[in-house]
Amino acid sequence: MFDQIFGNYLVASGTITKEQFMDVLESEGKIRVKLGLIAVAEKLMTEEQADEVNKLQSIMDRRFGDIAVEKGYLSDDQVTQLLKKQGNIYMVFVQTLIDKGYMTLEEIDAALNKYQEDQGFTHSDMDALVSGDVDRTVQLFLPANTQLCDKHCGIAIRTFIRIIDSSAYVSKAYLVDELKVEKFAMQELQGDHKILSGFAADGNDLLELANKFAGEEFETVDLDALDAVGEFTNCINGLFASEMSGENVDLDMLPPVFYENPVSITGNQFCVFPIHVGGKEIKFILSIDADIDVK
């Protein structure tokens, strides 16, 4: 998810073009991250030291890590840890940007610092973002809330990425008392907690979810398309209820409900989590232990 979040930020800030961003995404699968780049990015080596080792590699048939250890720039343990990061999406994205000549490492570092400042993230937050761990990333974009909300949203986003679109990404969630939407599919859970969750969007944006989940090509967000969205919501809630049952929390799922015409959702501080997919924004709505009215 990091490449989508940071890449879209770079496009929005005018640092790279949309075409360059798409080129990077298409090329990521062909890139093998250089160990020297990771060592510099992790502040374990300077660029000058990495360049020196790269030049030595050109005249010595030896691996980067072996030479760096011999020169005293890295330890064996550090080389082992760096090798584990070669498949990290953050490093792949950075390596691709550099290989394409779209940005230098210094420019990427500066953009990351600016992004961190704009988002109000701590260094620990940024470590979570570049880790590639979906759960850690999701928590960064959630408002201060309950562990139950974190868990439910984590399952929802993981399932969306796994089943609907692996290139989907999130932006900051927010709490509201009212939200007007044009299309909405929701489901309630009752028992030890009162939960309402679902997906909402304007126009035909929910087709990005409905078509991919149903394996069909709905032309508009009608009741059939909303039924597919409801089934996907049911899938998420089933996973959530199953996990909660392992913690002795009892939850029963009611049938999904669909709203084909514009509605106003009102309640006390429910969560709206924007998910971006295919250039569209779909809102994941979640309310826990609060009264929600939809009309």
C-alpha positions in Angstrom: 0.0 0.0 0.0 3.0 2.3 0.6 3.7 2.8 -3.1 0.1 3.9 -3.8 -0.1 6.2 -0.8 3.2 7.9 -1.3 3.1 7.8 -5.1 -0.2 9.6 -5.2 1.2 12.2 -2.8 4.1 12.7 -5.1 1.7 13.2 -8.0 -0.5 15.6 -6.0 2.5 17.7 -5.0 3.7 17.9 -8.6 6.9 16.1 -7.8 6.3 13.4 -10.5 3.7 13.2 -13.2 0.7 10.7 -13.2 2.4 9.1 -16.3 5.7 8.6 -14.4 3.8 7.2 -11.4 2.0 4.6 -13.6 5.3 3.7 -15.2 6.9 3.1 -11.8 4.0 0.9 -10.8 4.2 -1.1 -14.0 7.9 -1.6 -13.6 8.0 -2.6 -9.9 7.8 -6.3 -10.5 10.9 -6.2 -12.6 13.1 -4.4 -10.1 15.5 -6.1 -7.7 16.5 -3.6 -5.0 20.3 -3.0 -4.6 21.7 -3.8 -1.2 23.7 -0.5 -1.3 20.5 1.5 -1.7 18.9 -0.2 1.3 22.0 0.3 3.4 22.0 4.0 2.6 18.3 4.4 3.1 18.7 2.7 6.5 21.5 5.1 7.4 23.9 2.2 7.9 26.2 3.4 5.1 26.9 6.7 3.4 26.4 7.2 -0.4 30.1 7.5 -0.8 30.7 4.2 1.0 28.1 2.5 -1.2 29.6 3.9 -4.3 33.0 2.7 -3.3 31.7 -0.9 -2.7 29.9 -0.8 -6.1 33.1 0.2 -7.9 35.0 -2.6 -6.1 32.3 -5.0 -7.3 33.0 -4.1 -10.9 36.6 -5.4 -10.5 36.0 -8.1 -7.9 33.6 -11.1 -8.4 32.2 -10.7 -4.9 28.8 -9.8 -3.4 28.1 -6.3 -2.1 27.6 -7.5 1.5 30.8 -9.4 1.6 32.9 -6.4 0.5 31.0 -4.0 2.8 31.8 -6.3 5.8 35.4 -6.6 4.8 35.7 -2.8 4.6 34.1 -2.5 8.0 31.1 -0.7 6.8 28.6 -3.4 7.8 28.4 -6.3 10.2 27.3 -9.8 9.1 24.1 -9.4 11.1 23.4 -6.0 9.3 23.9 -7.7 5.9 21.4 -10.4 6.9 18.8 -7.9 7.9 19.3 -5.8 4.8 18.8 -8.9 2.6 15.4 -9.4 4.2 14.3 -6.0 3.1 15.0 -6.4 -0.6 11.4 -7.4 -1.3 9.9 -4.6 0.8 7.5 -2.5 -1.3 9.0 0.8 0.0 12.5 -0.2 -1.1 11.2 -1.5 -4.5 9.3 1.8 -5.1 12.4 3.9 -4.2 14.7 1.8 -6.4 12.3 2.1 -9.3 12.0 5.9 -9.0 15.8 6.1 -9.0 16.3 3.6 -11.8 13.8 5.5 -14.0 15.6 8.8 -13.3 12.4 10.4 -11.9 13.9 11.2 -8.5 17.2 10.9 -6.6 17.5 9.4 -3.2 18.0 12.8 -1.7 14.8 14.1 -3.4 12.9 11.0 -2.1 14.2 11.6 1.4 13.1 15.2 1.3 9.6 14.3 -0.1 9.2 11.7 2.7 10.1 14.3 5.3 7.6 16.7 3.8 4.9 14.0 3.7 5.6 13.1 7.3 5.3 16.8 8.3 2.0 17.2 6.3 0.5 14.2 7.9 1.7 14.9 11.4 3.3 11.5 11.6 6.0 10.5 14.1 9.2 8.6 13.1 7.5 5.5 14.5 4.5 6.1 12.3 6.7 6.4 9.2 8.4 3.1 10.2 5.0 1.5 10.3 4.1 3.0 6.9 7.2 1.8 5.1 7.0 -1.7 6.7 4.4 -2.9 4.2 2.3 -4.3 7.1 -1.4 -3.5 6.2 -2.6 -3.6 9.8 0.1 -1.1 11.0 -0.7 1.1 8.0 -4.4 1.1 8.7 -4.0 2.1 12.3 -2.0 5.2 11.2 -5.0 6.5 9.2 -7.6 5.8 11.9 -8.7 8.5 14.4 -8.2 7.8 18.1 -10.7 5.1 18.6 -11.2 1.7 20.2 -9.3 -1.5 19.6 -12.5 -2.9 18.2 -12.6 -0.3 15.5 -9.0 -0.9 14.7 -9.6 -4.6 14.3 -12.8 -4.3 12.2 -11.2 -1.7 9.9 -8.1 -3.9 9.6 -10.1 -6.9 8.5 -12.1 -4.7 6.0 -9.1 -3.2 4.3 -7.1 -6.4 4.2 -10.1 -8.2 2.6 -10.6 -5.3 0.2 -7.0 -5.5 -1.0 -7.0 -9.3 -1.2 -10.3 -9.8 -3.0 -11.2 -6.5 -4.8 -8.0 -4.8 -5.8 -4.4 -5.2 -4.6 -3.6 -1.6 -5.7 -6.3 -0.1 -3.4 -5.1 2.3 -0.7 -6.5 4.4 2.1 -6.5 8.0 3.2 -7.2 9.4 6.7 -10.4 8.2 8.3 -12.6 10.7 10.2 -15.4 10.8 12.7 -18.7 12.5 11.8 -22.3 12.8 13.1 -23.8 13.0 9.7 -22.9 11.9 6.2 -24.9 12.2 2.9 -24.3 9.5 0.3 -26.0 8.5 -2.9 -25.6 4.7 -2.7 -25.2 2.6 0.4 -25.1 -1.1 1.4 -24.9 -1.9 5.1 -25.2 -4.6 7.6 -25.8 -4.7 11.4 -24.3 -7.0 14.0 -26.0 -7.5 17.3 -25.1 -9.2 20.5 -22.3 -8.2 22.9 -21.9 -5.1 20.7 -24.1 -3.1 18.4 -22.3 -2.6 15.1 -23.2 -1.1 11.8 -20.8 -1.4 8.8 -21.0 -1.0 5.1 -19.8 0.7 1.9 -21.0 4.0 0.4 -20.2 6.1 -2.6 -21.6 8.6 -5.0 -22.6 8.1 -8.7 -21.4 4.7 -9.9 -18.2 4.5 -7.9 -19.4 1.4 -6.0 -19.1 -0.5 -9.3 -15.4 -0.7 -8.6 -16.3 -3.0 -5.7 -19.5 -4.7 -7.0 -18.1 -5.7 -10.4 -14.9 -7.2 -9.1 -16.6 -9.1 -6.2 -19.5 -10.5 -8.3 -17.4 -11.1 -11.4 -20.0 -9.3 -13.5 -20.2 -6.0 -15.4 -23.0 -4.0 -13.8 -23.6 -0.8 -15.8 -25.1 1.1 -12.9 -25.3 0.8 -9.1 -28.8 -0.8 -9.0 -30.1 -3.3 -6.5 -28.2 -6.2 -8.1 -24.9 -4.3 -7.8 -25.8 -3.3 -4.2 -26.5 -6.9 -3.4 -23.0 -7.8 -4.4 -21.7 -5.0 -2.2 -23.8 -6.3 0.6 -22.4 -9.8 0.1 -18.9 -8.5 0.3 -19.8 -6.6 3.5 -21.3 -9.8 4.9 -18.0 -11.6 4.1 -16.0 -9.0 6.1 -18.4 -9.1 9.0 -18.3 -12.9 9.0 -14.5 -12.8 9.3 -14.8 -10.2 12.1 -17.5 -12.1 14.0 -15.5 -15.3 13.7 -12.4 -13.6 15.1 -14.3 -12.0 17.9 -15.9 -15.4 18.9 -12.4 -16.6 19.6 -12.3 -13.8 22.2 -15.7 -14.9 23.7 -17.5 -12.0 22.1 -20.9 -13.0 20.7 -22.2 -11.3 17.5 -25.1 -12.2 15.2 -25.3 -10.8 11.7 -28.5 -9.4 10.3 -29.3 -9.4 6.6 -27.7 -6.7 4.5 -29.8 -3.6 3.7 -29.4 -1.5 0.5 -30.1 2.1 -0.3 -30.3 2.8 -4.1 -31.3 6.5 -3.6 -29.5 9.3 -1.7 -29.6 9.0 2.1 -28.4 10.8 5.2 -26.6 8.7 7.8 -26.7 10.2 11.2 -25.3 9.1 14.5 -22.8 9.8 17.2 -19.2 10.0 15.9 -19.2 7.1 13.5 -16.1 6.3 11.4 -15.7 7.1 7.7 -12.7 5.4 6.1 -12.0 6.4 2.5 -10.7 3.6 0.2 -9.2 4.7 -3.2 -9.5 2.2 -6.0 -9.5 2.7 -9.8 -9.5 6.5 -9.4 -12.7 6.3 -7.3 -13.3 6.8 -3.6 -15.4 4.3 -1.7 -16.2 5.0 2.0 -16.2 2.2 4.5 -18.7 3.2 7.2 -18.3 1.8 10.8 -20.3 2.5 13.9 -19.8 0.6 17.2 -22.1 0.8 20.1 -24.0 3.9 18.9 -27.4 4.6 17.5 -27.3 5.2 13.8 -30.2 6.4 11.6 -30.3 6.1 7.8 -33.1 7.9 5.9 
